[in-house]
Structure formats: structure tokens, C-alpha cells
Amino acid sequence: MNISNFGFNPSHLVHTTAPSYSQYQEINDLLVDENNGLDNPLPKLEETSASTIPAPVPSPISEEFQLSFQEGTSLTISHSQLALLREKSLYFKILWSGNFQETLQHPLALTKKDFTLLLNCLTNPKFKIPLEEIISAIQLADYYELTEVVKNLEEQLIDGYKLQRFESFNSTEENLVRLKEILSFAHRYQLNRLKNYLEFTVVSALLNQNFQLVDFEKIINHFSKKIEVLNFSENTHLTNAHLLALKDCKNIEVLYFKKCRGVTDAGLAHLVPLKGLQHLDLSYCENLTDAGLAYLKPLTALQHLNLSGCWNLTDAGLVHLTPLVGLQHLDLSYCENLTDAGLAHLTPLTALQHLGLSCCENLTDAGLAHLALLTTLQHLDLSCCYNLTDASLSHLTPLTALQHLYLIGCENLTDAGLAHLTPLTALQHLDLSCCFNLTDAGLSHLTPLTGLQHLNLSRCYKLTDAGLAHLTTLVALQHLNLSECRHLTDAGLAHLTPLTALQHLDLKYCINLTDAGLAHLTPLTALQHLDLSRCRRLTDDGLDRFKTLATSLNLEIVR
């Protein structure tokens, strides 16, 4: 596919003092003539609400203002339209201040057609213009400081590129030059969503499709000075030689190598020159070992490092992470050889906010003692760390910033362990699913956690109706999962009536629930999703009556 089919013209990228949308048009004008219904939408805009910024005072005999343009034409707009322009554009706010009536005598430095286009885009975010004209329209809107219009046009441009499968064009020299110019345009006008789309999707796809090293290097040479994000995830052809080709990408900040099995320790050595690297995903790069992590030590700008599924890593490898004191996100999930000694090497990483340790099956209570110093932690995943006991949770009490805690499948935890969570009042998301030894008494320790929004108690088989009574204080709960809590009955659902913020409730396999119990859910007017799968004692008649009583407008019932 040739990129010229997307209507991009390099002349669009030429900076002008006062860009004109009209001068860039290459197909029939969008606003054709007086017979075009879009040519003069201004009368329809008079209903636009007045700006919060005081508009200039109109003449006593009129609520309208006449604007003149550089080609000698004029246009009458309403007071509300003028106010909207002044509110949304600093350019027009400054232009139309002071002696306003005198300012109006001077022609605007744009055409009537350009002005009409801007007003169309401002008053109707869904207003569409042809793909090949959007770039020049963005320049125009940027010049007149209409940031909302620029944002909407940027989204429209991305949607247009996606619709025409922009990422699948061929890598001819002409196409590469033009793609580079579009990327430069995105950088120049700070169109970050467009830039991320072009880099993460288009350029990355192009590199992944051209895995012959000579072609790969040719493409990289076009973008090495600008590129900030590249995604090579699941590229089975990527080798250490390809990583060497990235050495001149000095502005690179984000690299994804998930499941790139051709990347080895030697390949990581080629990343050392990339001093600005902030985000590195090496998850499931199965051939990496402790020696490879040594090459990450100079990358002190790293904030996000994903090493999940790197099965060969051991405690010795984590020693190399100690200089990375800027790390905020570290994922070591499924690094099955890590032990308590390895966690000791994480203590210098005091900026950590997110730590993933799920399925690190050799961790014990002693290892978690090393986490007590990481007081900035907001997200901690200890799921399927089967050796953890109640003593583990005692080491978490200093982590008062914790918002997300995952303890899925920690089957040695008991009610006593949950008592250690009571100081963690910032918790918003708590997952205790498959903690088989928890009972009703354990839930009493959750009552102080009034900020909880997500609570997962699925497969906590010992819970009964009495346990749900302890949840009545958790009025911020939006998601509650009680699936497979098979001792729950209709009486238990009565304890949920105060939880009026609930949006998602999962009761599947709660086999003792009957039609009568559903009546307790009718006050939950925010409920949007209710899972009643395999609740075999419920009847169709009961569900029909519940639907009639339920006042939630968007309720989806899964049966």
C-alpha cells in the first residue's frame, strides 16, 4: 500500500505565519457554495450557551456582530458565538478585548471559509472533514489556539488512518520519507496521541514486518532521531543484531520486547546507550539470565521494568537492579526461582509504587519483611505465593499508601491475618479469592476499610450470611464478587442493601439463593451487572419480578 493514498502532502508541514486552510486543499472544497448545507451553519449555532468569560457588550440595537475577512467578505455572528470563541481561544480573547467595536473594523487574517470551518469544528466535535484535509485544518486551529478543535481533529485523523489500515503500507523510500514527515508534524504540534499511534502501531508494525536486518536498519535510520516508542512484542524473528540497530535511537523512552525469545543477555548490552529509556518490557524473554540484568544498571532513567515470566532469573540477578532507584513499576511475576534473599535487593528501590510477585512460589513470610521499607507502594500482587501465612501480612502494615492488594490463592491465610490489614485505609481494591480458610470472623477486620471499591471473595467457601453483615460499612464498594460462596442464602443478600454504590455483583454458583432473595437487591439502583449463573433455585418468574422492581436502568443480568 502506498502512503500517498492517505492524502498526505509534505507541503502541509511547512510552517506559515498565518496558515490558510484553503491554500492546502487538494480536492473539492468542503464548504462548496451557498447551496451546501454546511456552508453557513452559523444561524444554527445561536443556541450555543453563553461563555463564562464576559463577552464584549453589543450595540444597544443588536445582539449580532459583523466580522470582515482578508478577501473582502463579511459574516454576521451572534453574541453567543462570539463568546464561545473568546472562551475557547486565547487568540480571539486577546484580539477582541479593549475597544471591541474598533477592533471589529479590522479584517481578520483568515478567509471566511477558514473561519466557518473553525466555528463548525468548535461547535460540533463530531464535524467531519476529509482525511486529506485534516492536517492543514489542525495547523489552522493550532494557530488560532483552539486546543479543543486540535484534539478533536487529531482523533479524527487517527480514526481515518486506522480505517484505511495505515499500518499496512509498504516500506518504499518515498513512503518512509512521508511517514517521517507526518511523525515530525505530530512532534511539532505536540499531538501525542497521533505520535503514539504512529510509533507504537505504524512504525513498529513496519519494523516487525521487515525483519531482514538490512531492511530493518534502513527503516530505523529514517526514524532514529525522533522515535520515542517501539513495540516488538511477540516478534519471533527479533535477534540481538536487531537490538544493536537501535543504538542511535537516543530519544527512545519505551521499548516492548514481550515474548521475544531471540533476545538474550548479549542483546541487552546493546541497550546501554539508550540513557533516556523509561519503560522496558522484557516479559517472557525466556533466554534472559542474571547476567543480562547487569546491562540494565546504567539505565537509571528506568521507571517501569517488566521481567515477569523470565524463568531463569534468580536472586543474584536482582542485585543488578539496585542502582535503578527511579523504578516505580517492577513486575517479577512467575520468576519462580526467586527467594526471600532476592527481595532484600529491592530495599533501595524506595520509589516503587507497583510490585508484582505473583506465582513466586518460593517466597515466605521472612521475605516480605524486606518490603516494609517500600512505603510508597500502591499496588502489590502476592497472588499464588502459596507459602505465605498470616505473619506475612504483618509486614504490610507500614505500607499505608497501598491501594491495590492481590492475595489470590494464598490458602494459608486465616482470619487472624486480615487483622493486619486494618491500618491500610487507602485500600481500594482487595482480592482474597481462593483464600479457602477465611471465615465470617475474618471479614470483621475489613470494616475500617471504607475506601474499598473492589472486593473479591469468590471461592471463600467458609463464608456464610453472617460474614456479609461485616460489609455494610463498605458503602463505596462498586464491585463485589461472591461467586461460589455456596453457604450464602437469601438472608445474606439483605446485608447488601446499604451498598448503594454497587455496580457489579457476582453471585454465580451461589446455589442456595431463591427468588425471595432477589428482593433485597432492588435498592441497588447503581447496579449495572448482576451474574446469577448456576443459581439453580432461581426461576424465570422470580427474575421477571425482580426486573420489574429493579430501578437500575442499565442492569445486565447473566443467567
VENLIN-V946935 format. One record per backbone hydrogen bond with DSSP energy under -0.5 kcal/mol. CO is the residue of the C=O (numbers start at 1). NH is the residue of the N-H. Records with the same first field share a line. If there is no record, write none. Layout:
CO=NH, NH
This chain:
1=170
2=5
3=6, 8
4=7
9=12
10=13
11=14
19=21
20=24
21=24, 25
22=25
30=32
33=36
36=39, 40
38=41
41=44, 45
42=45
43=46
44=47
45=48
52=54
59=62
63=79
65=67, 77
67=75
68=108
69=72
73=69
75=67, 77
77=65
78=82
79=83
80=84
81=85
82=86
83=87
84=88
85=89
88=147
89=93
90=94
91=95
92=96
94=97
95=97
98=100
99=103
100=104
102=105
103=106
108=70, 110
110=70
111=115
112=116
113=117
114=118
115=119
116=120
117=121
118=122
119=123
120=124
124=127
130=133, 134
131=134
133=137
134=138
135=139
136=140
137=141
138=142
139=143
140=144
141=146
142=145
145=90, 147
146=150
147=151
148=152
149=153
150=154
151=155
152=156
153=157
154=158
155=159
156=160
157=161
158=162
159=163
160=164
161=166
162=165
165=168
166=169
170=172
172=176
173=177
174=178
175=179
176=180
177=181
178=182
179=183
180=184
181=185
182=186
183=187
184=188
185=189
186=191
187=190
190=192
191=195
192=196
193=197
194=198
195=199
196=200, 201
197=201, 202
198=203
199=204
201=205
202=206
203=207
204=208
205=209
206=210
209=211
212=215, 216
213=217
214=218
215=219
216=220
217=221
218=222
219=222, 223
220=223, 224
223=226, 227
224=251
228=253, 254
230=232, 256
232=235
234=236
235=238
239=242, 243
240=244
241=245
243=246
244=247
246=249
248=250
249=252
253=278, 279
254=230
255=257, 281
256=232
257=260
258=234
259=261
260=263
262=240
264=267, 268
265=268, 269
266=269
267=270
268=271
269=272
271=274
273=275
274=277
278=303, 304
279=255
280=282, 306
281=257
282=285
283=259
284=286
285=288
287=265
289=292, 293
290=293, 294
291=294
292=295
293=296
294=297
296=299
298=300
299=302
303=328, 329
304=280
305=307, 331
306=282
307=310
308=284
309=311
310=313
314=317, 318
315=318, 319
316=319
317=320
318=321
319=322
321=324
323=325
324=327
328=353, 354
329=305
330=332, 356
331=307
332=335
333=309
334=336
335=338
339=342, 343
340=344
341=344
342=345
343=346
344=347
346=349
348=350
349=352
353=378, 379
354=330
355=357, 381
356=332
357=360
358=334
359=361
360=363
364=367, 368
365=369
366=369
367=370
368=371
369=372
370=373
371=374
373=375
374=377
378=403, 404
379=355
380=382, 406
381=357
382=385
383=359
384=386
385=388
389=392, 393
390=393, 394
391=395
392=395
393=396
394=397
396=399
398=400
399=402
403=428, 429
404=380
405=407, 431
406=382
407=410
408=384
409=411
410=413
414=417, 418
415=419
416=419
417=420
418=421
419=422
421=424
423=425
424=427
428=453, 454
429=405
430=432, 456
431=407
432=435
433=409
434=436
435=438
439=442, 443
440=443, 444
441=444
442=445
443=446
444=447
446=449
448=450
449=452
453=478, 479
454=430
455=457, 481
456=432
457=460
458=434
459=461
460=463
463=487
464=467, 468
465=468, 469
466=469
467=470
468=471
469=472
471=474
473=475
474=477
478=503, 504
479=455
480=482, 506
481=457
482=485
483=459
484=486
485=488
489=492, 493
490=494
491=494
492=495
493=496
494=497
496=499
498=500
499=502
500=526
503=528, 529
504=480
505=507, 531
506=482
507=510
508=484
509=511
510=513
514=517, 518
515=518, 519
516=519
517=520
518=521
519=522
521=524
522=551
523=525
524=527
528=556
529=505
530=532, 558
531=507
532=535
533=509
534=536
535=538
539=543
540=544
541=545
542=546
543=547
544=548
545=549
546=550
552=555
555=557
556=530, 558
557=559
558=532
559=534
